[in-house]
Amino acid sequence: MAVTARDRAESTYHRLKELVLNYRFRPGGPLSAISIADRLQVSATPVREALARLHGEDLVDLVLNRGFFAKTLNVKDMIEHYEVALQITIGAIERRYSQFIVDETTRKGLSIVNLGEITKNSDEAFLVSQAQLIEGLYLRIAALTGNGVMLKSIRKFNDQTRFVRLIDLEAEGNFREIAADMSSLIGALERQDVTAAIANLRHQRDKKLARMGDLVSEGIARSLDDGPAEIG
């Protein structure tokens, strides 16, 4: 089957979005459609379209008459993302906790038993899969609201915090702590223990924010080391 222009546009968008989410461009640096197109081996048109979409998702910046720029990574923005997500998830739990159902894949993936398999050198694919389970759980909680805007906000939160989430999960001690907290959160929700679930979310938020300075510093260092990424 022939590859259509729409297929190429979608592929370019997803490939570029992955790079942007992982801060594979210098923070605050210009995003040249021509340069990116050359690296992606596509024409500049789908790259420009992808950059426009990413700007609409608040994942890249646009400066009038200057073009698109990579987002900077800073503690203030990360803290604000977590605060907004906390308020949405707390509101969802308070209103619709009795409808919470978790799938078996998520339960097993974040179970205490599974923690015995974790090593400091767990490969990137495994860490990404765990981050996706966590993000999926946040989405499942937000879905309880029945509010499409809130659900979209959590999707945006997941995107904008994925880089620091993966850095956090790389540390063995942090991984064990995060997975244990998420497992406890699932248990509280399934028991319909609203107080325990909300306390868990706030506790997780506080611990994340306490580490945020170090996580952001590490993220900036990696972004500067990488510069523009080679794209396969």
Secondary structure, 3 states (H helix, E strand, C coil): CCCCHHHHHHHHHHHHHHHHHCCCCCCCCECCHHHHHHHHCCCHHHHHHHHHHHHHCCCEEEECCCEEEECCCCHHHHHHHHHHHHHHHHHHHHHHHHHCCCCHHHHHHCCCHHHHHCCCCCCHHHHHHHHHHHHHHHHHHHHCCCCHHHHHHHHHHHHHHHHHHHHHHHCHHHHHHHHHHHHHHHHHHHCCCHHHHHHHHHHHHHHHHHHHHHHHHHHHHHHHHHCCCCCC
